[in-house]
Amino acid sequence: MNPHDKPEVLPLRPASRAQSDNATSGKTPVRAGRAPSHGKFRAYSARTAILWIAVVVLVLVWVVRDLVLLVGYSVLLAYALLPIVAAISRPLGRRGPRLSRGVSAAVVMLGLVTVVGWLVALAVPRVAEQAARFASGAPEAMTRFAKETQAYGVAHGMSAWLDPAIEDLRASVSELSQNLAGTLAGWAGKGLGGLGHVLELALLPLLAFYLLAESTAVQVSALRFVPEAAHSEIVRLGRAVDRALRSYVRGQAIVCVVMGVTVGVGLALLGSPVALLLGLLVGFAELVPYLGFLVAAIAIALAGLGVSPVHALAGVGAYVVINWMVGAFVTPRVMGRYLKMHPFIVTVSILAGMQIFGPAGALLGLPGAAMIQAVVGEVTTPASIEHEGASSNPPAARPE
């Protein structure tokens, strides 16, 4: 290099604020994208809030099971009536009047209460009449059956085996006629003993009305029990639960329609005079597994006794066969398709609901499993966690 030439001076870049602060403090420069953020802390606090909510739910299930059942039934009822409320609240035409959400929910709920009350008022007297007729005619029917069986044994040389059983049956006829009325009275006493549960069920329309008419206000009020840092996460999980419950309601509606139509047609072919009414009853009874089956079977038997004992036996037998076929082939497939669950998981979920809450919990087992599946799927989705961290802490600009 020529000593007379001036050295080339490179232009100095202005130091960034982060570099100047690090130079004055003597600390190592922070790498781009590694700056401390609060996204992980917020995600951690949200996960902690969800964990505490799960613990509270488990405690409530253990301590106040009846309350959990009541709330669960009200939520399912609200989801079942939601399409009807949405249809009523739509405007008639482009400029037609439009009912508010509260008015639509009130109309639907009043209509439901009226229809259910009318059906109960219509069915209870008939059921009581059929039960009384059955109680008075059962001893005579059993005596006739004993005579016919004895004659059959004499004609076919089977008296040695049938006569002892017939004598025992005749001895028990008089005892049955005396105890049958007491047994029916005991059942009625148990029903009156559960009057408190009936009063709790009377709150179902009120709770479902609140969920239908003021769902946003209920959500806002419920979020006040959760830390503010977890609100966005809870709302996101709520959307997943909403999708799961909507899928459950659609699948259960299909199962109820299939069951009601099939049983109604079968009873009509057997000559039942109230096949349509029994088909509707069976469709609604399908909402409550096991207990609904028992109620529907008793109703079919009592209606059949009005014609003949053979007709009652044939009706109950047809209902049992249809119920088994639908439960074995239709319900697991339909619910598995809408809830993305294997039929094995569907069956185990129903049994788990019964084990936790008793027979009344069979209805909550499957939607409960769907909710758990939706929440776990959302919590363990990596994309949602990355999106949460990115939204709460945007990446730092790369220094020049």
C-alpha positions as a printed NumPy array, in Angstrom:
array([[   0.   ,    0.   ,    0.   ],
       [   1.345,    3.469,   -0.868],
       [   2.191,    5.359,    2.315],
       [   0.866,    8.561,    0.758],
       [  -2.545,    7.067,    0.156],
       [  -5.177,    7.714,    2.789],
       [  -6.658,    4.638,    4.389],
       [ -10.18 ,    3.836,    3.357],
       [ -12.633,    4.624,    6.121],
       [ -15.6  ,    2.31 ,    6.372],
       [ -18.906,    3.943,    7.341],
       [ -19.988,    3.093,   10.863],
       [ -23.482,    1.67 ,   11.371],
       [ -25.444,    3.229,   14.167],
       [ -25.66 ,    0.901,   17.094],
       [ -29.107,   -0.319,   17.936],
       [ -30.687,    0.518,   21.249],
       [ -30.37 ,   -3.079,   22.438],
       [ -26.677,   -3.173,   21.511],
       [ -25.95 ,    0.151,   23.213],
       [ -27.728,   -0.989,   26.366],
       [ -25.788,   -4.238,   26.377],
       [ -22.498,   -2.386,   25.777],
       [ -23.079,   -0.003,   28.665],
       [ -24.242,   -2.729,   31.01 ],
       [ -21.512,   -5.169,   30.002],
       [ -24.016,   -7.993,   29.365],
       [ -23.947,  -10.452,   26.514],
       [ -26.169,   -9.37 ,   23.604],
       [ -29.511,  -11.127,   23.427],
       [ -29.996,  -13.215,   20.299],
       [ -32.873,  -12.394,   17.982],
       [ -36.023,  -14.362,   18.701],
       [ -34.772,  -15.392,   22.153],
       [ -36.072,  -12.376,   24.016],
       [ -37.984,  -13.325,   27.172],
       [ -41.729,  -13.306,   26.628],
       [ -44.882,  -13.781,   28.625],
       [ -46.506,  -16.173,   26.115],
       [ -45.304,  -19.306,   27.883],
       [ -46.357,  -17.876,   31.237],
       [ -49.82 ,  -17.118,   29.928],
       [ -50.08 ,  -20.59 ,   28.398],
       [ -48.94 ,  -22.089,   31.695],
       [ -51.476,  -20.077,   33.679],
       [ -54.233,  -21.097,   31.254],
       [ -53.319,  -24.772,   31.593],
       [ -53.215,  -24.378,   35.377],
       [ -56.69 ,  -22.798,   35.381],
       [ -58.04 ,  -25.642,   33.26 ],
       [ -56.505,  -28.171,   35.64 ],
       [ -58.158,  -26.487,   38.624],
       [ -61.489,  -26.409,   36.785],
       [ -61.194,  -30.153,   36.161],
       [ -60.498,  -30.719,   39.864],
       [ -63.548,  -28.635,   40.841],
       [ -65.747,  -30.587,   38.421],
       [ -64.573,  -33.889,   39.894],
       [ -65.299,  -32.637,   43.402],
       [ -68.791,  -31.528,   42.362],
       [ -69.453,  -34.895,   40.743],
       [ -68.438,  -36.608,   43.971],
       [ -70.269,  -34.276,   46.398],
       [ -73.399,  -33.024,   44.581],
       [ -74.185,  -35.631,   41.969],
       [ -77.854,  -34.705,   41.755],
       [ -76.94 ,  -31.105,   40.933],
       [ -74.514,  -32.241,   38.239],
       [ -77.243,  -34.437,   36.756],
       [ -79.684,  -31.54 ,   36.769],
       [ -77.24 ,  -29.176,   35.071],
       [ -76.211,  -31.844,   32.575],
       [ -79.816,  -32.567,   31.623],
       [ -80.543,  -28.853,   31.239],
       [ -77.553,  -28.423,   28.918],
       [ -78.641,  -31.358,   26.753],
       [ -82.218,  -30.063,   26.659],
       [ -80.987,  -26.627,   25.587],
       [ -78.898,  -28.129,   22.779],
       [ -81.831,  -30.267,   21.649],
       [ -84.136,  -27.236,   21.45 ],
       [ -81.531,  -24.881,   19.96 ],
       [ -82.421,  -25.595,   16.287],
       [ -86.109,  -24.909,   16.99 ],
       [ -85.323,  -21.638,   18.782],
       [ -83.031,  -20.572,   15.933],
       [ -85.739,  -21.355,   13.355],
       [ -88.39 ,  -19.353,   15.236],
       [ -86.119,  -16.35 ,   15.732],
       [ -85.422,  -16.008,   12.011],
       [ -87.277,  -13.156,   10.278],
       [ -90.213,  -13.966,    8.009],
       [ -88.934,  -12.744,    4.654],
       [ -86.48 ,   -9.936,    4.104],
       [ -88.43 ,   -7.323,    6.033],
       [ -90.587,   -9.528,    8.173],
       [ -90.777,   -9.298,   11.949],
       [ -88.122,  -11.047,   13.954],
       [ -88.558,  -12.415,   17.437],
       [ -85.81 ,  -11.914,   19.952],
       [ -83.852,  -14.855,   21.255],
       [ -85.514,  -14.621,   24.668],
       [ -89.048,  -14.543,   23.257],
       [ -88.297,  -17.484,   20.942],
       [ -86.88 ,  -19.511,   23.82 ],
       [ -89.906,  -18.692,   25.98 ],
       [ -92.326,  -19.779,   23.236],
       [ -90.496,  -23.074,   22.679],
       [ -90.212,  -23.834,   26.392],
       [ -93.865,  -23.056,   27.096],
       [ -94.887,  -25.25 ,   24.185],
       [ -92.717,  -28.105,   25.463],
       [ -94.077,  -27.844,   29.007],
       [ -97.643,  -27.76 ,   27.686],
       [ -97.187,  -30.831,   25.486],
       [ -95.443,  -32.834,   28.222],
       [ -98.116,  -31.879,   30.756],
       [-100.879,  -32.855,   28.36 ],
       [ -99.231,  -36.238,   27.658],
       [ -98.79 ,  -36.913,   31.371],
       [-102.394,  -35.956,   32.126],
       [-103.547,  -38.191,   29.292],
       [-101.334,  -41.165,   30.072],
       [-101.456,  -41.378,   33.88 ],
       [-105.21 ,  -42.175,   34.174],
       [-104.969,  -44.814,   31.452],
       [-101.894,  -46.393,   32.988],
       [-103.608,  -46.455,   36.394],
       [-106.722,  -48.038,   34.864],
       [-104.691,  -50.684,   33.049],
       [-102.666,  -51.423,   36.217],
       [-105.856,  -51.866,   38.256],
       [-107.321,  -54.135,   35.591],
       [-104.124,  -56.153,   35.557],
       [-104.126,  -56.464,   39.353],
       [-107.735,  -57.68 ,   39.409],
       [-107.39 ,  -60.061,   36.455],
       [-103.978,  -61.558,   37.224],
       [-105.187,  -64.232,   39.719],
       [-107.932,  -65.381,   37.349],
       [-105.497,  -65.528,   34.435],
       [-103.055,  -67.574,   36.483],
       [-105.812,  -69.991,   37.546],
       [-106.848,  -70.453,   33.92 ],
       [-103.227,  -71.022,   32.948],
       [-102.886,  -73.679,   35.683],
       [-105.968,  -75.56 ,   34.47 ],
       [-104.825,  -75.521,   30.846],
       [-101.353,  -76.704,   31.855],
       [-102.808,  -79.529,   33.949],
       [-105.028,  -80.663,   31.075],
       [-102.03 ,  -80.611,   28.736],
       [-100.047,  -82.745,   31.218],
       [-102.841,  -85.315,   31.512],
       [-103.207,  -85.554,   27.733],
       [ -99.471,  -86.069,   27.144],
       [ -98.588,  -88.167,   30.194],
       [ -96.619,  -85.424,   31.945],
       [ -98.745,  -85.163,   35.091],
       [ -96.007,  -86.534,   37.317],
       [ -93.782,  -83.572,   36.535],
       [ -96.378,  -80.829,   36.058],
       [ -98.79 ,  -81.54 ,   38.961],
       [ -96.398,  -80.437,   41.766],
       [ -95.667,  -77.167,   39.958],
       [ -99.372,  -76.592,   39.335],
       [-100.213,  -77.148,   43.003],
       [ -97.557,  -74.633,   44.025],
       [ -98.966,  -72.163,   41.505],
       [-102.511,  -72.573,   42.843],
       [-101.286,  -72.071,   46.392],
       [ -99.557,  -68.875,   45.409],
       [-102.567,  -67.447,   43.544],
       [-104.408,  -66.511,   46.716],
       [-101.255,  -65.077,   48.238],
       [-100.612,  -63.103,   45.062],
       [-104.113,  -61.631,   45.056],
       [-103.594,  -60.4  ,   48.61 ],
       [-100.074,  -59.019,   48.121],
       [-100.401,  -57.519,   44.667],
       [-102.291,  -54.474,   45.878],
       [ -99.731,  -53.977,   48.625],
       [ -96.897,  -54.251,   46.094],
       [ -98.46 ,  -51.625,   43.845],
       [ -99.012,  -49.357,   46.846],
       [ -95.347,  -49.802,   47.793],
       [ -94.28 ,  -48.772,   44.312],
       [ -96.511,  -45.718,   44.565],
       [ -94.948,  -44.876,   47.939],
       [ -91.476,  -45.054,   46.435],
       [ -92.603,  -42.731,   43.68 ],
       [ -93.919,  -40.235,   46.199],
       [ -90.7  ,  -40.635,   48.175],
       [ -88.844,  -39.382,   45.125],
       [ -90.977,  -36.252,   45.003],
       [ -87.894,  -34.162,   45.725],
       [ -86.298,  -35.444,   42.533],
       [ -89.473,  -34.604,   40.65 ],
       [ -89.29 ,  -31.046,   41.946],
       [ -85.663,  -30.873,   40.845],
       [ -86.649,  -32.032,   37.374],
       [ -89.225,  -29.24 ,   37.324],
       [ -86.266,  -26.817,   37.255],
       [ -85.049,  -28.279,   33.967],
       [ -87.158,  -25.973,   31.748],
       [ -86.018,  -22.909,   33.711],
       [ -82.306,  -23.728,   33.469],
       [ -82.616,  -24.657,   29.799],
       [ -84.459,  -21.39 ,   29.145],
       [ -81.584,  -19.389,   30.651],
       [ -79.089,  -21.241,   28.47 ],
       [ -81.175,  -20.658,   25.346],
       [ -82.17 ,  -17.038,   25.928],
       [ -79.08 ,  -15.623,   27.634],
       [ -76.205,  -17.897,   26.657],
       [ -73.776,  -14.995,   26.222],
       [ -74.584,  -13.528,   29.628],
       [ -74.22 ,  -16.968,   31.236],
       [ -70.817,  -17.381,   29.585],
       [ -69.608,  -13.962,   30.708],
       [ -70.772,  -14.596,   34.256],
       [ -69.113,  -18.029,   34.352],
       [ -65.794,  -16.612,   33.099],
       [ -65.629,  -14.384,   36.168],
       [ -64.782,  -17.483,   38.203],
       [ -61.674,  -18.049,   36.032],
       [ -58.45 ,  -15.985,   35.972],
       [ -58.421,  -13.429,   33.174],
       [ -55.258,  -14.909,   31.664],
       [ -57.177,  -18.123,   30.942],
       [ -60.265,  -16.542,   29.367],
       [ -59.135,  -16.974,   25.752],
       [ -58.165,  -20.588,   26.372],
       [ -61.464,  -21.376,   28.111],
       [ -63.445,  -19.782,   25.261],
       [ -61.496,  -21.843,   22.713],
       [ -62.181,  -25.039,   24.64 ],
       [ -65.822,  -24.012,   24.948],
       [ -66.089,  -23.889,   21.155],
       [ -64.722,  -27.439,   20.956],
       [ -67.229,  -28.64 ,   23.572],
       [ -70.004,  -26.883,   21.671],
       [ -69.123,  -28.763,   18.486],
       [ -69.009,  -32.066,   20.369],
       [ -72.422,  -31.558,   21.99 ],
       [ -73.994,  -30.516,   18.697],
       [ -72.685,  -33.711,   17.108],
       [ -74.064,  -35.76 ,   19.989],
       [ -77.519,  -34.199,   19.707],
       [ -77.652,  -34.87 ,   15.955],
       [ -76.631,  -38.505,   16.404],
       [ -79.039,  -39.079,   19.298],
       [ -81.898,  -37.533,   17.308],
       [ -81.298,  -40.023,   14.484],
       [ -81.278,  -42.953,   16.928],
       [ -84.529,  -41.776,   18.564],
       [ -86.276,  -41.389,   15.207],
       [ -85.148,  -44.841,   14.022],
       [ -86.254,  -46.472,   17.266],
       [ -89.635,  -44.723,   17.431],
       [ -90.54 ,  -45.376,   13.786],
       [ -89.441,  -49.023,   13.886],
       [ -91.33 ,  -49.846,   17.088],
       [ -94.405,  -47.92 ,   15.943],
       [ -94.545,  -49.803,   12.648],
       [ -93.968,  -53.139,   14.407],
       [ -96.765,  -52.547,   16.917],
       [ -99.089,  -51.398,   14.138],
       [ -98.437,  -54.669,   12.282],
       [ -99.306,  -56.55 ,   15.477],
       [-102.634,  -54.712,   15.639],
       [-101.976,  -52.348,   18.557],
       [-104.695,  -49.657,   18.785],
       [-102.223,  -47.054,   20.118],
       [ -99.186,  -47.864,   17.977],
       [ -98.525,  -44.215,   17.088],
       [ -98.594,  -43.063,   20.701],
       [ -96.361,  -45.93 ,   21.796],
       [ -93.929,  -45.181,   18.964],
       [ -93.623,  -41.58 ,   20.162],
       [ -93.14 ,  -42.774,   23.729],
       [ -90.405,  -45.207,   22.675],
       [ -88.629,  -42.473,   20.698],
       [ -88.527,  -40.162,   23.723],
       [ -87.689,  -43.036,   26.074],
       [ -84.581,  -43.728,   24.008],
       [ -83.122,  -40.532,   25.466],
       [ -82.826,  -42.282,   28.836],
       [ -81.107,  -45.644,   28.362],
       [ -82.246,  -48.603,   30.481],
       [ -84.77 ,  -46.591,   32.511],
       [ -86.503,  -45.459,   29.321],
       [ -86.532,  -49.051,   28.11 ],
       [ -88.269,  -50.171,   31.31 ],
       [ -90.902,  -47.436,   31.085],
       [ -91.602,  -48.156,   27.414],
       [ -91.844,  -51.918,   28.012],
       [ -94.354,  -51.419,   30.839],
       [ -96.427,  -49.073,   28.675],
       [ -96.455,  -51.548,   25.782],
       [ -97.447,  -54.389,   28.128],
       [-100.29 ,  -52.419,   29.712],
       [-101.579,  -51.311,   26.316],
       [-101.429,  -54.894,   25.032],
       [-103.337,  -56.251,   28.026],
       [-106.301,  -54.173,   26.869],
       [-106.495,  -56.534,   23.873],
       [-105.224,  -59.869,   25.212],
       [-102.316,  -61.28 ,   27.225],
       [-100.884,  -62.84 ,   24.072],
       [-100.958,  -59.431,   22.378],
       [ -99.133,  -57.874,   25.331],
       [ -96.475,  -60.598,   25.278],
       [ -95.989,  -60.241,   21.521],
       [ -95.683,  -56.448,   21.78 ],
       [ -93.083,  -56.6  ,   24.551],
       [ -91.17 ,  -59.314,   22.688],
       [ -91.11 ,  -57.268,   19.489],
       [ -89.922,  -54.21 ,   21.426],
       [ -87.138,  -56.181,   23.115],
       [ -85.896,  -57.563,   19.791],
       [ -86.02 ,  -54.17 ,   18.044],
       [ -84.312,  -52.459,   20.966],
       [ -81.521,  -55.024,   20.932],
       [ -81.01 ,  -54.732,   17.179],
       [ -80.931,  -50.921,   17.237],
       [ -78.666,  -50.877,   20.287],
       [ -76.275,  -53.423,   18.787],
       [ -76.063,  -52.182,   15.194],
       [ -77.494,  -48.67 ,   14.822],
       [ -76.581,  -46.731,   17.976],
       [ -72.842,  -47.534,   18.097],
       [ -72.4  ,  -46.839,   14.385],
       [ -74.359,  -43.603,   14.321],
       [ -72.876,  -42.185,   17.51 ],
       [ -69.426,  -43.367,   16.512],
       [ -69.765,  -41.559,   13.187],
       [ -70.906,  -38.263,   14.662],
       [ -68.629,  -38.343,   17.702],
       [ -65.657,  -40.028,   15.999],
       [ -65.702,  -42.817,   18.602],
       [ -65.418,  -46.56 ,   18.222],
       [ -68.536,  -48.527,   19.253],
       [ -66.505,  -50.056,   22.089],
       [ -65.793,  -46.576,   23.524],
       [ -69.45 ,  -45.597,   23.076],
       [ -70.636,  -48.611,   25.083],
       [ -68.032,  -48.149,   27.817],
       [ -68.921,  -44.444,   28.129],
       [ -72.593,  -45.256,   28.725],
       [ -71.658,  -47.867,   31.32 ],
       [ -69.317,  -45.388,   33.025],
       [ -72.119,  -42.83 ,   33.283],
       [ -74.339,  -45.431,   34.926],
       [ -71.57 ,  -46.44 ,   37.314],
       [ -70.982,  -42.838,   38.436],
       [ -74.516,  -41.432,   38.532],
       [ -76.697,  -44.527,   38.553],
       [ -79.287,  -45.363,   35.858],
       [ -80.022,  -41.665,   35.306],
       [ -76.368,  -41.095,   34.384],
       [ -76.556,  -43.314,   31.303],
       [ -77.739,  -40.308,   29.318],
       [ -74.726,  -38.209,   30.395],
       [ -72.03 ,  -40.833,   29.864],
       [ -71.679,  -40.417,   26.109],
       [ -71.831,  -36.595,   25.921],
       [ -69.429,  -36.457,   28.863],
       [ -66.96 ,  -38.635,   26.967],
       [ -67.407,  -36.44 ,   23.884],
       [ -66.634,  -33.328,   25.934],
       [ -63.514,  -34.886,   27.449],
       [ -62.346,  -35.976,   24.007],
       [ -62.878,  -32.481,   22.585],
       [ -61.056,  -30.745,   25.462],
       [ -58.089,  -33.126,   25.376],
       [ -57.854,  -32.766,   21.608],
       [ -57.732,  -28.981,   21.862],
       [ -55.297,  -28.851,   24.769],
       [ -52.824,  -31.248,   23.172],
       [ -52.876,  -29.639,   19.722],
       [ -49.4  ,  -28.2  ,   19.064],
       [ -50.71 ,  -25.708,   16.533],
       [ -53.007,  -24.115,   19.069],
       [ -50.178,  -23.756,   21.592],
       [ -47.881,  -22.146,   19.009],
       [ -50.688,  -19.852,   17.89 ],
       [ -51.322,  -18.803,   21.465],
       [ -47.657,  -18.007,   22.058],
       [ -47.413,  -16.086,   18.784],
       [ -50.512,  -14.007,   19.491],
       [ -49.428,  -13.131,   23.014],
       [ -45.771,  -12.33 ,   22.088],
       [ -44.974,  -11.247,   18.503],
       [ -41.422,  -12.063,   17.345],
       [ -38.787,   -9.367,   17.829],
       [ -37.41 ,   -7.583,   14.772],
       [ -34.096,   -8.912,   13.532],
       [ -31.336,   -6.296,   14.083],
       [ -29.614,   -4.898,   11.034]])
